[in-house]
Amino acid sequence: MDLAVAPIKPPITIADLDKIDIRVGTILAVEDVMGSDKLLKLTVALGNFHRTILAGMKQERENPQELVGKQALFVINLEPRKMMGQSSEGMLFDIGHADGLAPVLAVPENKIPDGTRAG
């Protein structure tokens, strides 16, 4: 399947990239967000701490519970954001959504310790 390649975003500096904290985490729990057609509440282990991360992926998965126990990449230094009355403390780093594809998780090649930084 060929994908029409999206335009490249404007250049950034290494200093800009260094501001983004992307880490490996294990999804411990997946819950529905009441009143939302899109949001799932993920509880994520990131080494010595846990975060609640809301992800708009409810309609993208037939069985969201299949995510429990999977490692993925998360942006963890975003400002907390309120959605549907709940606070999200980061962002799931997925692949495909921005290009209109069914998103897949960005995952490490092998199991590695939660909290390991990307980059």
TIKE-228164 format. One record per residue: x, y, z of N, C-alpha, C, O in turn; residue number from 1; residue in three letters. Coordinates in Angstrom, 1 decimal, padded with zeros to 4 digits. Layout:
REM residues N
ATOM, n.X, n.Y, n.Z, ca.X, ca.Y, ca.Z, c.X, c.Y, c.Z, o.X, o.Y, o.Z, pos, code
ATOM, X, Y, Z, X, Y, Z, X, Y, Z, X, Y, Z, NUM, ala .
...
***
This chain:
REM residues 119
ATOM, n.X, n.Y, n.Z, ca.X, ca.Y, ca.Z, c.X, c.Y, c.Z, o.X, o.Y, o.Z, pos, code
ATOM, 000.8, -001.2, 000.0, 000.0, 000.0, 000.0, 000.9, 001.2, 000.0, 001.8, 001.4, 000.9, 1, met .
ATOM, 000.7, 002.1, -001.0, 001.4, 003.4, -001.0, 000.7, 004.4, -000.2, -000.5, 004.5, -000.3, 2, asp .
ATOM, 001.5, 005.3, 000.4, 000.9, 006.4, 001.2, 001.4, 007.7, 000.6, 002.5, 007.8, 000.3, 3, leu .
ATOM, 000.4, 008.6, 000.4, 000.8, 009.9, -000.1, 001.6, 010.6, 001.1, 001.0, 010.8, 002.1, 4, ala .
ATOM, 002.8, 010.8, 000.9, 003.7, 011.3, 001.9, 003.3, 012.8, 002.3, 003.2, 013.6, 001.4, 5, val .
ATOM, 003.0, 013.0, 003.5, 002.7, 014.3, 004.0, 003.9, 015.3, 003.9, 005.0, 014.8, 004.0, 6, ala .
ATOM, 003.6, 016.6, 003.8, 004.7, 017.5, 003.7, 005.5, 017.4, 005.0, 005.0, 017.2, 006.1, 7, pro .
ATOM, 006.8, 017.7, 004.9, 007.7, 017.7, 006.1, 007.4, 019.0, 006.9, 007.3, 020.1, 006.3, 8, ile .
ATOM, 007.3, 018.9, 008.2, 007.1, 020.0, 009.1, 008.3, 021.0, 009.0, 009.4, 020.6, 008.6, 9, lys .
ATOM, 008.1, 022.2, 009.4, 009.2, 023.2, 009.4, 010.4, 022.7, 010.3, 010.2, 022.0, 011.3, 10, pro .
ATOM, 011.6, 023.0, 010.0, 012.8, 022.6, 010.7, 012.8, 023.1, 012.2, 012.2, 024.2, 012.5, 11, pro .
ATOM, 013.3, 022.2, 013.0, 013.5, 022.6, 014.4, 014.9, 022.4, 014.8, 015.7, 021.8, 014.0, 12, ile .
ATOM, 015.4, 022.9, 015.9, 016.7, 022.7, 016.4, 016.8, 021.5, 017.3, 015.8, 021.0, 017.8, 13, thr .
ATOM, 018.0, 021.1, 017.5, 018.3, 020.0, 018.5, 017.8, 020.4, 019.8, 017.3, 019.6, 020.6, 14, ile .
ATOM, 017.9, 021.7, 020.2, 017.5, 022.2, 021.5, 015.9, 022.0, 021.6, 015.4, 021.7, 022.7, 15, ala .
ATOM, 015.2, 022.3, 020.5, 013.8, 022.0, 020.5, 013.5, 020.6, 020.7, 012.6, 020.2, 021.5, 16, asp .
ATOM, 014.2, 019.7, 020.1, 013.9, 018.3, 020.2, 014.2, 017.8, 021.6, 013.6, 016.9, 022.2, 17, leu .
ATOM, 015.3, 018.3, 022.2, 015.7, 018.0, 023.6, 014.6, 018.3, 024.6, 014.7, 017.8, 025.7, 18, asp .
ATOM, 013.7, 019.2, 024.3, 012.6, 019.6, 025.2, 011.6, 018.5, 025.4, 010.9, 018.5, 026.4, 19, lys .
ATOM, 011.5, 017.6, 024.4, 010.4, 016.6, 024.4, 010.9, 015.4, 025.1, 012.0, 014.8, 024.8, 20, ile .
ATOM, 010.2, 015.0, 026.2, 010.6, 013.8, 027.0, 009.7, 012.6, 026.6, 008.5, 012.5, 027.0, 21, asp .
ATOM, 010.3, 011.7, 025.8, 009.6, 010.5, 025.3, 010.1, 009.3, 026.0, 011.4, 009.1, 026.0, 22, ile .
ATOM, 009.3, 008.5, 026.7, 009.7, 007.4, 027.5, 008.9, 006.2, 027.2, 007.7, 006.2, 026.7, 23, arg .
ATOM, 009.5, 005.0, 027.4, 008.8, 003.7, 027.3, 008.0, 003.5, 028.6, 008.4, 003.8, 029.7, 24, val .
ATOM, 006.8, 003.1, 028.4, 005.9, 002.8, 029.5, 005.1, 001.5, 029.2, 004.9, 001.2, 028.1, 25, gly .
ATOM, 004.7, 000.9, 030.3, 003.8, -000.3, 030.1, 002.4, 000.1, 030.5, 002.1, 000.7, 031.6, 26, thr .
ATOM, 001.4, -000.2, 029.6, 000.0, 000.0, 029.9, -000.5, -001.0, 030.9, -000.6, -002.2, 030.6, 27, ile .
ATOM, -000.9, -000.5, 032.1, -001.3, -001.3, 033.2, -002.8, -001.6, 033.2, -003.3, -002.6, 033.5, 28, leu .
ATOM, -003.6, -000.5, 032.7, -005.0, -000.6, 032.7, -005.6, 000.3, 031.6, -005.0, 001.3, 031.3, 29, ala .
ATOM, -006.7, -000.2, 031.1, -007.5, 000.6, 030.1, -008.9, 000.7, 030.5, -009.5, -000.3, 030.8, 30, val .
ATOM, -009.4, 001.9, 030.6, -010.8, 002.1, 031.0, -011.5, 003.1, 030.0, -010.9, 003.9, 029.4, 31, glu .
ATOM, -012.8, 002.9, 029.9, -013.6, 003.8, 029.1, -013.7, 005.2, 029.9, -013.7, 005.2, 031.1, 32, asp .
ATOM, -013.8, 006.3, 029.1, -014.1, 007.6, 029.7, -015.5, 007.8, 029.5, -016.0, 008.0, 028.3, 33, val .
ATOM, -016.3, 007.9, 030.6, -017.7, 008.0, 030.5, -018.1, 009.3, 029.7, -017.5, 010.3, 029.9, 34, met .
ATOM, -019.1, 009.2, 028.8, -019.5, 010.3, 028.0, -018.7, 010.6, 026.8, -019.0, 011.5, 026.0, 35, gly .
ATOM, -017.6, 009.8, 026.5, -016.8, 010.1, 025.4, -016.9, 008.9, 024.4, -016.8, 007.8, 024.8, 36, ser .
ATOM, -017.0, 009.2, 023.1, -017.0, 008.2, 022.1, -015.6, 007.9, 021.6, -015.4, 006.8, 021.0, 37, asp .
ATOM, -014.6, 008.7, 022.0, -013.3, 008.5, 021.5, -012.2, 008.1, 022.6, -011.3, 007.4, 022.3, 38, lys .
ATOM, -012.4, 008.7, 023.8, -011.3, 008.6, 024.8, -011.3, 007.3, 025.6, -012.3, 006.8, 026.0, 39, leu .
ATOM, -010.1, 006.8, 025.8, -009.8, 005.8, 026.7, -008.8, 006.3, 027.8, -007.9, 007.1, 027.5, 40, leu .
ATOM, -009.0, 005.9, 029.0, -008.1, 006.2, 030.1, -007.1, 005.1, 030.3, -007.4, 004.0, 030.6, 41, lys .
ATOM, -005.8, 005.5, 030.1, -004.7, 004.5, 030.2, -004.0, 004.8, 031.5, -003.6, 005.9, 031.8, 42, leu .
ATOM, -003.7, 003.8, 032.3, -002.8, 003.9, 033.4, -001.5, 003.3, 033.0, -001.4, 002.1, 032.6, 43, thr .
ATOM, -000.4, 004.1, 033.1, 000.9, 003.7, 032.5, 002.0, 003.7, 033.5, 002.1, 004.7, 034.2, 44, val .
ATOM, 002.7, 002.6, 033.6, 003.9, 002.5, 034.4, 005.1, 003.1, 033.7, 005.4, 002.6, 032.6, 45, ala .
ATOM, 005.8, 004.1, 034.3, 006.9, 004.7, 033.7, 008.1, 004.7, 034.6, 008.7, 005.7, 034.9, 46, leu .
ATOM, 008.5, 003.5, 035.0, 009.6, 003.3, 035.9, 009.1, 003.4, 037.4, 008.2, 002.7, 037.8, 47, gly .
ATOM, 009.6, 004.4, 038.1, 009.2, 004.6, 039.5, 007.9, 005.5, 039.7, 007.7, 005.9, 040.8, 48, asn .
ATOM, 007.2, 005.7, 038.6, 005.9, 006.5, 038.8, 004.9, 006.0, 037.7, 005.3, 005.4, 036.7, 49, phe .
ATOM, 003.7, 006.3, 037.9, 002.6, 006.0, 037.0, 002.0, 007.3, 036.5, 002.0, 008.3, 037.2, 50, his .
ATOM, 001.4, 007.3, 035.4, 000.7, 008.4, 034.8, -000.7, 008.0, 034.3, -000.8, 006.8, 033.8, 51, arg .
ATOM, -001.6, 008.9, 034.3, -002.9, 008.7, 033.6, -002.8, 009.4, 032.3, -002.6, 010.6, 032.3, 52, thr .
ATOM, -003.1, 008.7, 031.2, -003.0, 009.3, 029.9, -004.3, 009.0, 029.2, -004.6, 007.8, 029.0, 53, ile .
ATOM, -004.9, 010.1, 028.7, -006.2, 009.9, 027.9, -005.8, 009.8, 026.4, -005.0, 010.7, 025.9, 54, leu .
ATOM, -006.3, 008.8, 025.7, -006.0, 008.6, 024.3, -007.3, 008.5, 023.5, -008.1, 007.7, 023.9, 55, ala .
ATOM, -007.4, 009.2, 022.4, -008.6, 009.2, 021.6, -008.5, 008.0, 020.6, -008.5, 008.1, 019.4, 56, gly .
ATOM, -008.6, 006.8, 021.2, -008.4, 005.6, 020.4, -009.5, 004.5, 020.6, -009.4, 003.4, 020.2, 57, met .
ATOM, -010.6, 004.9, 021.3, -011.7, 004.0, 021.6, -012.3, 003.3, 020.3, -012.5, 002.1, 020.3, 58, lys .
ATOM, -012.4, 004.1, 019.2, -013.0, 003.6, 018.0, -012.0, 002.9, 017.1, -012.4, 002.3, 016.1, 59, gln .
ATOM, -010.7, 002.9, 017.5, -009.7, 002.4, 016.6, -009.4, 000.9, 017.0, -008.6, 000.2, 016.3, 60, glu .
ATOM, -009.9, 000.5, 018.1, -009.6, -000.9, 018.6, -010.9, -001.7, 018.9, -011.8, -001.2, 019.6, 61, arg .
ATOM, -011.0, -002.9, 018.3, -012.1, -003.7, 018.6, -012.1, -004.1, 020.1, -013.2, -004.1, 020.7, 62, glu .
ATOM, -011.0, -004.4, 020.6, -010.8, -004.8, 022.0, -009.7, -004.0, 022.7, -008.6, -004.4, 022.7, 63, asn .
ATOM, -010.0, -002.8, 023.2, -009.0, -002.0, 023.8, -008.2, -002.7, 025.0, -007.1, -002.3, 025.3, 64, pro .
ATOM, -008.8, -003.7, 025.6, -008.1, -004.4, 026.7, -006.9, -005.2, 026.2, -006.0, -005.5, 027.0, 65, gln .
ATOM, -006.8, -005.4, 024.9, -005.6, -006.0, 024.3, -004.3, -005.2, 024.5, -003.2, -005.7, 024.4, 66, glu .
ATOM, -004.5, -003.9, 024.9, -003.3, -003.0, 025.1, -002.7, -003.3, 026.5, -001.5, -002.9, 026.7, 67, leu .
ATOM, -003.4, -003.8, 027.4, -002.9, -004.1, 028.8, -001.7, -005.0, 028.7, -001.7, -006.0, 028.1, 68, val .
ATOM, -000.6, -004.5, 029.3, 000.6, -005.3, 029.3, 001.6, -004.9, 028.2, 002.7, -005.3, 028.2, 69, gly .
ATOM, 001.1, -004.1, 027.3, 002.0, -003.7, 026.1, 002.9, -002.5, 026.5, 002.4, -001.6, 027.2, 70, lys .
ATOM, 004.1, -002.5, 026.0, 004.9, -001.3, 026.1, 004.7, -000.4, 024.9, 004.4, -000.9, 023.8, 71, gln .
ATOM, 004.8, 000.9, 025.1, 004.7, 001.8, 024.0, 005.5, 003.1, 024.4, 006.0, 003.2, 025.5, 72, ala .
ATOM, 005.6, 004.0, 023.5, 006.2, 005.3, 023.8, 005.2, 006.3, 024.2, 004.1, 006.4, 023.6, 73, leu .
ATOM, 005.6, 007.2, 025.1, 004.7, 008.2, 025.6, 005.5, 009.5, 025.8, 006.6, 009.5, 026.2, 74, phe .
ATOM, 004.8, 010.6, 025.4, 005.4, 012.0, 025.7, 004.9, 012.3, 027.1, 003.7, 012.4, 027.3, 75, val .
ATOM, 005.8, 012.5, 028.0, 005.4, 012.7, 029.4, 005.6, 014.1, 030.0, 005.3, 014.3, 031.2, 76, ile .
ATOM, 006.1, 015.0, 029.2, 006.3, 016.4, 029.8, 005.4, 017.4, 029.2, 005.8, 018.6, 029.1, 77, asn .
ATOM, 004.3, 017.0, 028.6, 003.2, 018.0, 028.2, 002.5, 018.5, 029.4, 002.4, 017.8, 030.5, 78, leu .
ATOM, 002.0, 019.7, 029.3, 001.2, 020.3, 030.4, 000.0, 019.4, 030.6, -000.6, 018.9, 029.6, 79, glu .
ATOM, -000.4, 019.1, 031.8, -001.7, 018.3, 032.0, -002.8, 019.0, 031.3, -002.9, 020.2, 031.2, 80, pro .
ATOM, -003.7, 018.1, 030.7, -004.8, 018.7, 029.9, -006.1, 018.0, 030.4, -006.2, 016.8, 030.5, 81, arg .
ATOM, -007.1, 018.8, 030.7, -008.5, 018.3, 031.1, -009.3, 017.9, 029.8, -009.4, 018.7, 028.9, 82, lys .
ATOM, -009.8, 016.7, 029.9, -010.7, 016.3, 028.8, -011.8, 015.5, 029.5, -011.6, 014.6, 030.3, 83, met .
ATOM, -013.0, 015.8, 029.1, -014.2, 015.1, 029.7, -014.1, 015.0, 031.2, -014.5, 014.0, 031.8, 84, met .
ATOM, -013.6, 016.1, 031.8, -013.6, 016.2, 033.3, -012.4, 015.4, 033.9, -012.3, 015.4, 035.1, 85, gly .
ATOM, -011.6, 014.8, 033.1, -010.4, 014.1, 033.6, -009.1, 014.7, 033.1, -009.1, 015.3, 032.1, 86, gln .
ATOM, -008.1, 014.5, 033.9, -006.8, 015.1, 033.5, -005.9, 014.0, 032.8, -005.8, 012.9, 033.3, 87, ser .
ATOM, -005.3, 014.5, 031.7, -004.3, 013.6, 031.0, -003.0, 014.2, 031.3, -002.7, 015.4, 031.1, 88, ser .
ATOM, -002.0, 013.3, 031.7, -000.7, 013.7, 032.1, 000.4, 013.3, 031.1, 001.5, 013.0, 031.4, 89, glu .
ATOM, 000.0, 013.3, 029.8, 000.9, 013.0, 028.8, 000.2, 012.6, 027.5, -001.0, 012.9, 027.4, 90, gly .
ATOM, 000.9, 012.0, 026.6, 000.4, 011.6, 025.3, 000.9, 010.3, 024.8, 002.2, 010.1, 024.8, 91, met .
ATOM, 000.1, 009.4, 024.3, 000.5, 008.2, 023.7, 001.1, 008.6, 022.3, 000.5, 009.4, 021.6, 92, leu .
ATOM, 002.3, 008.1, 022.1, 003.0, 008.4, 020.8, 002.7, 007.2, 019.8, 003.2, 006.1, 020.0, 93, phe .
ATOM, 001.7, 007.5, 018.9, 001.3, 006.5, 018.0, 001.8, 006.8, 016.6, 002.3, 007.9, 016.3, 94, asp .
ATOM, 001.6, 005.8, 015.7, 002.0, 006.0, 014.3, 000.8, 005.8, 013.4, 000.0, 004.8, 013.5, 95, ile .
ATOM, 000.6, 006.7, 012.4, -000.5, 006.6, 011.4, -001.6, 007.5, 011.5, -002.2, 007.9, 010.5, 96, gly .
ATOM, -002.0, 007.9, 012.7, -003.2, 008.7, 012.9, -003.2, 010.0, 012.1, -004.2, 010.3, 011.4, 97, his .
ATOM, -002.1, 010.7, 012.1, -001.9, 012.0, 011.4, -002.1, 011.8, 009.9, -002.4, 012.7, 009.2, 98, ala .
ATOM, -001.9, 010.6, 009.4, -002.0, 010.3, 008.0, -003.3, 009.6, 007.6, -003.5, 009.1, 006.5, 99, asp .
ATOM, -004.2, 009.6, 008.6, -005.5, 009.0, 008.3, -005.5, 007.4, 008.3, -006.5, 006.8, 007.7, 100, gly .
ATOM, -004.5, 006.8, 008.8, -004.4, 005.4, 008.9, -004.9, 004.9, 010.3, -005.0, 005.7, 011.2, 101, leu .
ATOM, -005.3, 003.6, 010.4, -005.6, 003.1, 011.7, -004.3, 003.1, 012.5, -003.3, 002.4, 012.1, 102, ala .
ATOM, -004.2, 003.8, 013.6, -003.0, 004.0, 014.3, -002.5, 002.7, 014.9, -003.3, 001.8, 015.3, 103, pro .
ATOM, -001.2, 002.6, 015.0, -000.5, 001.5, 015.7, 000.4, 002.1, 016.8, 000.8, 003.3, 016.7, 104, val .
ATOM, 000.7, 001.3, 017.8, 001.6, 001.8, 018.8, 003.0, 001.9, 018.3, 003.5, 001.1, 017.6, 105, leu .
ATOM, 003.7, 002.9, 018.8, 005.2, 003.0, 018.6, 005.8, 002.2, 019.8, 005.7, 002.7, 020.9, 106, ala .
ATOM, 006.4, 001.1, 019.5, 006.9, 000.2, 020.5, 008.4, -000.1, 020.4, 008.9, 000.0, 019.3, 107, val .
ATOM, 009.0, -000.4, 021.5, 010.4, -000.8, 021.5, 010.5, -002.2, 020.8, 009.6, -003.0, 020.9, 108, pro .
ATOM, 011.7, -002.4, 020.2, 011.9, -003.7, 019.5, 011.9, -004.9, 020.5, 011.4, -005.9, 020.2, 109, glu .
ATOM, 012.5, -004.6, 021.7, 012.5, -005.7, 022.7, 012.0, -005.0, 024.0, 012.0, -003.8, 024.2, 110, asn .
ATOM, 011.6, -005.9, 025.0, 011.1, -005.3, 026.3, 012.3, -004.7, 027.0, 013.4, -005.3, 027.1, 111, lys .
ATOM, 012.1, -003.5, 027.4, 013.2, -002.7, 028.1, 012.5, -002.1, 029.4, 011.3, -002.0, 029.5, 112, ile .
ATOM, 013.3, -001.6, 030.3, 012.8, -001.0, 031.5, 011.8, 000.1, 031.3, 012.1, 001.0, 030.5, 113, pro .
ATOM, 010.7, 000.1, 032.0, 009.8, 001.3, 031.9, 010.5, 002.5, 032.4, 011.3, 002.5, 033.3, 114, asp .
ATOM, 010.2, 003.6, 031.7, 010.9, 004.9, 032.1, 012.1, 005.2, 031.2, 012.6, 006.3, 031.3, 115, gly .
ATOM, 012.6, 004.2, 030.4, 013.7, 004.4, 029.5, 013.4, 005.5, 028.5, 012.3, 005.5, 027.9, 116, thr .
ATOM, 014.3, 006.5, 028.4, 014.1, 007.6, 027.5, 014.4, 007.3, 026.0, 015.3, 006.6, 025.7, 117, arg .
ATOM, 013.6, 007.9, 025.1, 013.8, 007.7, 023.7, 014.7, 008.9, 023.3, 014.6, 010.0, 023.9, 118, ala .
ATOM, 015.5, 008.7, 022.3, 016.3, 009.9, 021.7, 017.7, 009.8, 022.1, 018.5, 010.7, 021.7, 119, gly .
***
